[in-house]
Amino acid sequence: LRLNSIKKLGTIALALGVERTRAELIPFLTDTIYDEDEVLLALAEQLGSFTPLVGGPEHVHCLLPPLESLATVEETVVRDKAVDSLRIIADQHSQSDLENYFVPLVKRLAGGDWFTSRTSACGLFSVCYKRVSTNVKAELRQNFRNLCADDTPMVRRAAAGKLGEFAKVVESDCLKSDLIQLFNLLAQDEQLQSAVGPEITKNDLVPAFQSLLKDCEAEVRAASAHKVKDFCQNLSPDVREQIIMTSMLPCVKDLVADANQHVKSALASSYGCNFTYESISIKPQSIDECPEVRLNIISNLDCVNEVIGIKQLSQSLLPAIVELAEDTKWRVRLAIIEYMPLLAGQLGVEFFDEKLNSLCMTWLVDHVYAIREAATLNLKKLVEKFGKEWAQQTVIPKVLQMSRDQNYLHRLTCLFCINLLAEPCGQELTTKLMLPTIVSMGSDPVANVRFNVAKTLQKLAPQLDQR
């Protein structure tokens, strides 16, 4: 319900009017910023298009407080979306408002105690630099210089990633005096293996990296484990396999059983990088209790399949995949759904129907809206992969059955599925099987369902049999 409210913020703001939106809605959103990641993500996205709803560019600065808070949260996707929205509304500030409101926000983020705010700040310099005074420009360059030398590697990495776009807006003399020095500084960073070349990497960095993977501090092991994939890919091709097998693999096998969950989570993101199934066995028990570990393994499922093959995937990983499909963390379930079409294509229709089809239908009635939404899109992709006949026998009957569910949210999901399935199923199946259900739902006791019936009919009208 909160998520749906956030997605209707524009309608709420229109009803309130610009003055009450500025005076009541925006402060309310700023004060109640703490919520589920799914809700915060939607809020960060909505605020990027809110300028007309607060009275236009002259009042756009009132959107900065909630977006500043969102730019500091722990969840990366929420921070990134908040930064995207801040970048959008930066252009809508006048020069004076940029200096009075936006630049102070950038400075606060850049000087924040938590690295999350400092990483967010890195993406905001380029969008405000060109339109501020000379003195403010000098302050911004100093702030960016500080971020490039930050104690936290994640902040330096974020600054390095934004160095190019910042360079495009900086004056040529400042580019030579400031940014080239910053580039050289970052190029010498101990985190950047590519700067030293293959020979030094082989002779000096490999032993050093081994030591870091075995470090007594879990935080160091985690940071190193996260870089295993990148480190291996950057090795010279003529020595890559030898170094991986003799130097990297023994360390990796130790990390699989590491007592620290952050270490295993970081390692999970590197599965599939030039390791063979024989050299590092990936089995259900290696799918850890920590949701981050599980999520990282899932996100590398295509790499894992390339390494271990479909036979081993179905025998070793499939039980774990089924378990993760019912995980209590919605982000884990969402990741599984996104990989379902890939799995379906590799497993084949018979195996998929036997092992995974029931899960795909269960997701349609999940209590999290994002899961239900992803599940409907997943069904469309499966129908495109397996064909109309499969849809008629396996999917459509179960979808239409939801139209009689007592929970109106499930009846809405039925309509959402029909909207997406109509195109791959074609006119005949849509008219013959799905249209009668849509029409019968036109008398639903819940107004929102009837409203969506009307929207569905409007959308499907061009695809229906005109007779």
LUMMAR-930073 format. One line per field, with one value per residue (C-alpha): residue number from 0; x, y, z. Coordinates in steps of 0.05 Angstrom, whole numbers, plus 5000, padded with zeros to 4 digits. Example, Ala and Ser with C-alpha at 12.3 -4.5 7.8 and 13.67 -1.06 7.14 Angstrom:
2
resi 0  1
x 5246  5273
y 4910  4979
z 5156  5143
***
This chain:
467
resi 0  1  2  3  4  5  6  7  8  9  10  11  12  13  14  15  16  17  18  19  20  21  22  23  24  25  26  27  28  29  30  31  32  33  34  35  36  37  38  39  40  41  42  43  44  45  46  47  48  49  50  51  52  53  54  55  56  57  58  59  60  61  62  63  64  65  66  67  68  69  70  71  72  73  74  75  76  77  78  79  80  81  82  83  84  85  86  87  88  89  90  91  92  93  94  95  96  97  98  99  100  101  102  103  104  105  106  107  108  109  110  111  112  113  114  115  116  117  118  119  120  121  122  123  124  125  126  127  128  129  130  131  132  133  134  135  136  137  138  139  140  141  142  143  144  145  146  147  148  149  150  151  152  153  154  155  156  157  158  159  160  161  162  163  164  165  166  167  168  169  170  171  172  173  174  175  176  177  178  179  180  181  182  183  184  185  186  187  188  189  190  191  192  193  194  195  196  197  198  199  200  201  202  203  204  205  206  207  208  209  210  211  212  213  214  215  216  217  218  219  220  221  222  223  224  225  226  227  228  229  230  231  232  233  234  235  236  237  238  239  240  241  242  243  244  245  246  247  248  249  250  251  252  253  254  255  256  257  258  259  260  261  262  263  264  265  266  267  268  269  270  271  272  273  274  275  276  277  278  279  280  281  282  283  284  285  286  287  288  289  290  291  292  293  294  295  296  297  298  299  300  301  302  303  304  305  306  307  308  309  310  311  312  313  314  315  316  317  318  319  320  321  322  323  324  325  326  327  328  329  330  331  332  333  334  335  336  337  338  339  340  341  342  343  344  345  346  347  348  349  350  351  352  353  354  355  356  357  358  359  360  361  362  363  364  365  366  367  368  369  370  371  372  373  374  375  376  377  378  379  380  381  382  383  384  385  386  387  388  389  390  391  392  393  394  395  396  397  398  399  400  401  402  403  404  405  406  407  408  409  410  411  412  413  414  415  416  417  418  419  420  421  422  423  424  425  426  427  428  429  430  431  432  433  434  435  436  437  438  439  440  441  442  443  444  445  446  447  448  449  450  451  452  453  454  455  456  457  458  459  460  461  462  463  464  465  466
x 5000  5057  5090  5026  5018  5089  5076  5015  5053  5043  4968  4970  5012  4963  4906  4942  4966  5036  5035  5011  5058  5117  5092  5065  5080  5155  5170  5128  5168  5233  5215  5189  5245  5258  5222  5233  5284  5229  5190  5252  5272  5203  5206  5275  5250  5186  5220  5261  5199  5167  5190  5123  5086  5123  5113  5167  5242  5238  5216  5255  5304  5250  5261  5333  5323  5287  5335  5395  5371  5359  5429  5459  5421  5456  5421  5462  5405  5367  5428  5440  5368  5370  5433  5399  5341  5388  5424  5358  5334  5403  5390  5325  5359  5377  5450  5435  5395  5451  5500  5452  5420  5450  5525  5518  5483  5541  5590  5551  5549  5623  5641  5593  5615  5590  5623  5553  5542  5612  5603  5537  5570  5618  5563  5539  5599  5594  5521  5530  5603  5592  5539  5571  5620  5695  5704  5652  5685  5750  5714  5682  5750  5779  5721  5730  5805  5790  5744  5798  5844  5790  5809  5753  5768  5694  5695  5760  5729  5666  5709  5751  5687  5663  5730  5718  5651  5678  5738  5690  5662  5726  5766  5827  5878  5846  5844  5919  5935  5883  5850  5911  5944  5882  5884  5957  5940  5884  5926  5977  5923  5939  5868  5882  5921  5917  5963  6026  6024  6030  6103  6098  6029  6058  6121  6097  6021  6003  6041  6014  5943  5951  5972  5911  5865  5895  5896  5879  5827  5761  5748  5813  5795  5726  5753  5804  5753  5709  5766  5784  5745  5774  5844  5841  5811  5867  5922  5961  5927  5991  5998  5926  5907  5973  5968  5894  5906  5970  5963  5890  5852  5881  5863  5793  5780  5798  5751  5692  5694  5710  5674  5657  5594  5619  5680  5635  5588  5646  5672  5604  5606  5669  5641  5651  5716  5760  5747  5727  5676  5731  5773  5719  5656  5593  5540  5476  5511  5556  5494  5501  5450  5469  5422  5478  5518  5457  5442  5513  5513  5446  5471  5528  5484  5499  5574  5564  5525  5580  5630  5594  5545  5470  5474  5512  5469  5405  5433  5474  5445  5372  5351  5383  5350  5282  5297  5319  5256  5218  5270  5244  5284  5245  5307  5332  5265  5267  5336  5313  5254  5299  5341  5282  5276  5351  5342  5280  5317  5373  5331  5277  5202  5191  5243  5219  5146  5165  5212  5199  5132  5094  5143  5129  5054  5066  5103  5040  5008  5070  5057  5109  5085  5153  5153  5083  5102  5165  5127  5078  5136  5169  5107  5108  5181  5167  5108  5153  5204  5157  5101  5026  5007  5046  5013  4944  4956  5000  4994  4928  4882  4920  4921  4846  4832  4861  4802  4759  4809  4782  4841  4829  4905  4908  4849  4888  4949  4905  4890  4963  4982  4929  4956  5025  5005  4957  5013  5053  4989  4959  4889  4855  4874  4862  4792  4772  4801  4818  4765  4707  4744  4760  4686  4663  4710  4675  4625  4678  4657  4725  4727  4802  4791  4736  4780  4835  4785  4771  4845  4856  4800  4828  4897  4874  4821  4868  4889  4819  4775  4735  4674
y 5000  5048  5031  5044  5110  5131  5113  5159  5218  5259  5251  5268  5330  5353  5346  5385  5441  5470  5508  5451  5403  5448  5463  5395  5337  5348  5358  5297  5255  5282  5265  5195  5174  5108  5050  4987  4993  4980  5041  5086  5068  5088  5153  5171  5161  5200  5262  5271  5292  5334  5404  5425  5399  5444  5508  5504  5519  5577  5527  5466  5471  5446  5377  5374  5353  5286  5270  5286  5237  5184  5195  5172  5107  5039  5008  5024  5023  5074  5120  5115  5132  5192  5217  5208  5251  5303  5307  5318  5375  5408  5436  5467  5510  5582  5601  5634  5574  5528  5566  5577  5507  5455  5467  5466  5398  5372  5397  5364  5298  5303  5316  5264  5216  5155  5133  5125  5200  5213  5163  5197  5265  5243  5242  5313  5357  5357  5378  5442  5463  5503  5549  5574  5630  5625  5620  5565  5527  5528  5500  5445  5425  5421  5378  5331  5328  5306  5251  5225  5217  5190  5137  5091  5053  5054  5131  5134  5085  5128  5191  5155  5135  5207  5238  5237  5272  5324  5336  5354  5414  5439  5496  5474  5508  5475  5410  5411  5436  5397  5338  5309  5305  5271  5221  5205  5198  5148  5111  5097  5073  5005  4983  4992  4932  4952  5011  4970  4923  4846  4835  4873  4841  4771  4781  4829  4836  4762  4747  4811  4794  4724  4755  4800  4741  4708  4771  4764  4820  4797  4866  4860  4789  4812  4871  4824  4769  4819  4834  4762  4762  4829  4809  4743  4776  4828  4776  4767  4712  4671  4662  4670  4597  4578  4634  4620  4545  4551  4617  4639  4574  4550  4618  4616  4546  4572  4632  4587  4563  4631  4645  4716  4724  4788  4751  4696  4748  4783  4716  4696  4755  4724  4655  4633  4670  4620  4566  4496  4453  4404  4459  4491  4453  4495  4456  4473  4475  4530  4574  4609  4631  4704  4733  4775  4712  4679  4741  4746  4672  4681  4743  4702  4642  4649  4646  4587  4550  4563  4533  4472  4456  4445  4374  4394  4457  4417  4365  4409  4479  4468  4447  4511  4553  4525  4542  4612  4623  4622  4664  4712  4769  4798  4820  4748  4725  4781  4761  4689  4712  4753  4691  4645  4655  4640  4576  4557  4561  4518  4466  4455  4456  4387  4396  4467  4446  4391  4431  4506  4521  4520  4571  4619  4617  4624  4690  4719  4721  4745  4798  4845  4884  4884  4808  4804  4854  4816  4750  4776  4798  4731  4695  4735  4717  4643  4644  4676  4620  4560  4581  4591  4518  4514  4578  4551  4486  4510  4585  4614  4568  4585  4660  4661  4623  4683  4725  4691  4699  4731  4778  4837  4846  4776  4794  4856  4812  4769  4831  4852  4782  4785  4853  4824  4755  4780  4798  4732  4690  4723  4747  4679  4657  4727  4732  4660  4648  4714  4763  4728  4732  4806  4821  4782  4822  4886  4875  4865  4896  4933  4997  4991  4924  4952  5011  4964  4923  4986  5000  4928  4932  4997  4967  4901  4930  4934  4861  4832  4801  4860  4817
z 5000  5016  4950  4911  4948  4929  4856  4859  4889  4826  4832  4906  4892  4838  4887  4941  4895  4891  4957  5000  4963  4982  5053  5073  5025  5014  5089  5105  5055  5083  5155  5138  5093  5129  5095  5054  4997  4946  4971  4975  4904  4878  4918  4891  4820  4829  4857  4794  4756  4811  4789  4758  4819  4868  4826  4773  4772  4822  4877  4853  4911  4959  4929  4953  5026  5013  4955  4999  5051  4997  4970  5037  5049  5051  4990  4928  4878  4920  4924  4849  4833  4881  4846  4778  4802  4831  4765  4729  4774  4776  4706  4731  4783  4768  4778  4845  4869  4847  4891  4949  4952  4905  4916  4992  4985  4943  4996  5053  5016  4998  5071  5101  5156  5118  5052  5022  5019  4992  4935  4917  4916  4861  4809  4822  4808  4732  4731  4770  4756  4691  4719  4783  4799  4795  4871  4877  4820  4858  4920  4878  4848  4919  4942  4883  4897  4968  4944  4897  4958  5004  5055  5031  4965  4945  4946  4905  4855  4849  4839  4786  4750  4746  4730  4655  4656  4705  4659  4602  4640  4673  4640  4601  4647  4708  4671  4664  4733  4773  4738  4703  4772  4799  4741  4756  4830  4815  4764  4819  4867  4897  4878  4803  4776  4704  4715  4726  4667  4660  4683  4749  4760  4751  4793  4847  4849  4849  4914  4944  4924  4954  5019  5019  5006  5068  5110  5184  5178  5150  5118  5078  5056  5034  4993  4961  4947  4912  4864  4847  4782  4758  4780  4741  4678  4678  4679  4615  4573  4565  4641  4664  4671  4705  4756  4770  4781  4822  4859  4861  4868  4935  4965  4936  4964  5033  5025  5007  5079  5110  5176  5155  5113  5079  5053  5023  4995  4959  4934  4907  4859  4827  4813  4742  4727  4691  4743  4719  4754  4773  4805  4848  4862  4870  4907  4945  5012  4986  4978  5044  5096  5084  5031  5000  4986  4955  4913  4886  4866  4830  4793  4765  4746  4672  4686  4732  4678  4626  4675  4702  4646  4646  4673  4735  4741  4744  4792  4839  4837  4821  4892  4918  4864  4884  4957  4940  4899  4965  5003  5056  5025  4966  4929  4927  4899  4848  4824  4815  4773  4728  4713  4702  4626  4620  4660  4621  4555  4582  4618  4564  4570  4601  4656  4668  4676  4724  4769  4763  4732  4798  4827  4770  4786  4861  4849  4818  4888  4926  4979  4949  4888  4854  4855  4825  4772  4754  4754  4700  4656  4668  4642  4578  4566  4579  4530  4478  4490  4495  4447  4445  4454  4519  4542  4527  4566  4623  4636  4614  4655  4719  4704  4689  4754  4792  4767  4819  4877  4940  4944  4897  4887  4857  4811  4789  4776  4731  4689  4688  4662  4607  4585  4575  4549  4495  4446  4448  4452  4391  4372  4371  4441  4469  4439  4453  4523  4557  4533  4568  4634  4624  4610  4671  4715  4692  4748  4802  4870  4875  4835  4822  4788  4744  4727  4705  4664  4625  4616  4593  4542  4516  4507  4476  4430  4369  4380  4388  4334  4309  4297
***
